Amino acid sequence: MVLMDNHTSMDKDSVTKEYSNGEITVIWKSGICQHSGICARSLPEVFQPKSKPWIKMDQAESDEIVRTVERCPSGAISIKPKNQP
């Protein structure tokens, strides 16, 4: 299993990071996060806001992660399409 925590933007107020398990990649955009906590309450073994890295992609199946990401009200977390670099 491949885990990544890549910084793709380093603006202090708007950080974008990618987390991958080798099957799917979750993109997190801090600048649009509303901190609703839906991700952490829905799948706490993966989404752990007080930890670093805060998204632990190896703690659940990809389909569970996708379902949780789809519930994000702000779109701050999303799934990167497989064919996108």
C-alpha positions in Angstrom: 0.0 0.0 0.0 1.4 3.4 -1.1 0.7 6.4 1.2 1.3 9.9 0.1 1.1 13.2 1.8 2.0 15.6 -1.0 1.9 19.4 -0.7 0.6 20.8 -4.0 0.0 24.3 -2.7 1.7 26.0 0.2 -0.2 29.3 0.7 -0.4 29.7 4.5 -4.2 30.0 4.4 -4.9 27.6 1.6 -3.0 24.4 1.6 -3.8 21.5 -0.8 -2.7 18.0 0.0 -3.1 14.7 -1.6 -3.4 11.4 0.2 -3.3 8.0 -1.6 -3.6 4.4 -0.8 -2.4 3.4 -4.3 -6.0 2.8 -5.4 -7.6 6.2 -4.9 -6.3 9.7 -4.0 -8.1 12.1 -1.7 -7.5 15.8 -2.3 -7.9 18.1 0.7 -8.1 21.9 0.2 -7.8 23.7 3.5 -9.0 27.0 2.2 -12.5 25.8 1.6 -12.9 23.4 4.5 -15.8 24.4 6.7 -14.7 22.1 9.6 -18.2 20.5 9.7 -16.6 17.3 11.1 -18.7 15.0 8.9 -15.7 13.2 7.6 -14.3 12.6 11.1 -17.6 11.5 12.5 -18.4 9.3 9.5 -15.1 7.5 9.3 -12.9 8.4 12.4 -10.3 5.7 11.7 -9.4 7.5 8.5 -10.1 11.2 9.1 -8.3 12.3 12.3 -8.0 16.1 12.4 -5.7 16.1 15.4 -3.2 13.8 13.9 -0.5 14.3 11.2 -1.1 13.2 8.6 -4.7 13.7 9.4 -6.0 11.4 6.6 -5.0 7.7 7.2 -5.8 6.1 3.9 -4.8 2.6 5.0 -7.4 2.5 7.7 -10.5 1.7 5.5 -11.5 0.3 2.2 -11.5 2.7 -0.8 -15.2 2.5 -1.3 -15.8 3.5 2.4 -13.5 6.5 1.9 -15.2 7.5 -1.3 -18.7 7.4 0.3 -17.4 9.6 3.2 -15.7 12.1 0.9 -18.9 12.4 -1.1 -20.7 13.7 2.0 -18.3 16.7 2.5 -20.6 19.7 2.4 -17.9 22.2 1.2 -16.1 20.0 -1.3 -12.9 20.5 0.7 -12.1 16.8 0.3 -12.6 15.2 -3.1 -11.4 12.1 -5.0 -8.8 12.7 -7.7 -9.8 11.1 -11.0 -7.4 8.2 -11.9 -6.4 9.7 -15.2 -5.4 13.1 -13.7 -1.7 13.6 -13.0 
